[in-house]
């Protein structure tokens, strides 16, 4: 029984390959286009793509090219070639600015970069590109129903960037580079006002401020201790139930004691 199943599959496969080779060699381009669309609709993108690629040259300068280029871009997207797909979608919007697919292709160009944006710990180049592309779409198509989705994607990407910036700043603290930690942590608060872990950022700023103060030259200790105390009081007012308060209260008392000794 297994043998007959294998033979049947082999026959079907051979017939299918033979048919596809005939389509590839055909000079009936309307037929070739219809078969390419059929492959596409059946999710057989690896067969559809070479046909659309050839037809993109054959139908250049005709009205049919708009459909061919649309399908060809989506074939590349479907097989995971996001950067090539982004390029093709963008070209579509340039070549056919008033087509019924123009807005969709503009969105897909941006979305392909979103798909290429890595996790926060990796290089963020494509993340920045994706944010810019999505914002460009919003600016060009302000009435689009896709605006809400674009804003959602931008927020997600910015969240990745904020987490990356925070982890980098935290690394300065871990490696005892307290001055750099304070600057980097302050930048997280400025650049990402909606960062969801601001409490820990402020906590690390206070700890960095105190540790920087006690390791400073004598002429700067007093000033930096005062900055630590001010930061602590701000934190206590804004996060009265924080889990970090017990630790920070100890730091605050040490700073007060040290400041009194200096005075």
FENSULQUI-V693533 format. One record per helix or strand. SS is the DSSP state (a for helix, b for strand). FROM is the first residue (numbers start at 0). TO is the last residue. Records with the same first field share a line. If there is no record, write none. Layout:
BEGIN
SS=FROM-TO ; FROM-TO
END
This chain:
BEGIN
a=1-24 ; 28-40 ; 44-57 ; 64-77 ; 81-94 ; 101-115 ; 124-139 ; 146-173 ; 177-190 ; 197-213 ; 217-237 ; 244-261
END
